[in-house]
Amino acid sequence: MRHGIHRKRHAALMAGLATYEAANGALLGIVNPAARSTLVEQMVSSLRRIEYVRAFRQRPVMSPSRVDPHSDLFDPLKGAYYLDSRGERDEAVWIAFIGTHFGKHSEDGWKLAANVMGSFGRGPVWTLAEYSARTAAFEAMLASHQADLDAKAISGRFSNHRQYQSKGAGVISNVFATFHEWLTGPGGINARVRRVHNAVGQQPTAVFAQLYRSMKDVYGFGRLGKFDFLTMIGKLDLAPIEADSVHFVGATGPLSGAKLLLFGATNAQGTPKQIERIVDDLDNYLQVGKQVLEDSLCNWQKSPTNFVYFRG
């Protein structure tokens, strides 16, 4: 049974879908009432995950253990809030990057992120300042722990969103090095955002689009990595940005979900850009944000008529 705000959201989203269909025609993938209700439940679930992160900023003092990978309380997202509250924005963006790259595994939690950032519990903590000063030492640490990285019981696992990433020491080194260049090259995140403001203005969606394009050289951060990272720093208020689009070029699960919704089949014809424009327009009726649509469509297509809770 749905209660309170959950019930109100469900009803509002049902009404938004009906209004869209009245103006644009039926959404063939949700003619079945069970599929329609399941999709809406996935949207509500996505909204709740976003609100969970945004709620960090309404909390009282966060424990400094959240930024300590040697602590059981380590949490890079809560740690990002803690660092930003101390005026350490670039360090906050750095630890948010680490959290986004490795992700939180459904069973292992933040174990892989903690092991890499914390030198497998037997060495320095690779904050932005430490990494900047001793990049070669970080890379040597990874190389010396390649056997540990290969053993998932020791190292931990990537989250579902990042499950195809490599745990090769050289690959991780490349990811860190290219992200470090992206973050520090312009003088930090605030300097990069100021440059974007000067180029395209201060509209959050326009800034997101420009930052998305700027991350093309960050190794291992394809379409999903860029989207997840930028939406995360937006939710954490580390940058004044909001997703401008669902960004389906290069997508798999979300694009399949969109095809299923629009045409009734995951393998329906249509270019990513064409389908992207339609789904972006759908948000004008639903007003949930592009991240919610991207996330919920991906999860919904895995189980279209029966709600299953999925973690990133």
ABEGO torsion letter per residue (X at the ends): XBBEAAAAAAAAAAAAAAAAAAAAEBBAAAABAAAAAAAAAAAAAAAAAAAAAAAAAABBBBBAAAABAABAABBAAAAAAAAAAAGBAAAAAAAAAAAAAAEBBAAAEAAAAAAAAAGGGABBBBBAAAAAABAAAAAAAAAAAAAAAABAAAAEBBBAAAAABBABAAAAAAAAAAAAAAAAAAGEAAAAAAAAAAAAEABAAAAAAAAAAAAAABBGBBAAAAAAAAAAAAAAGABBBBBABAGABGBBAAAAAAAAAAAGBAABBEBAAAAAAAAAAAAAAAGAEAAAAAAAAAAAAABAABBBBBBX
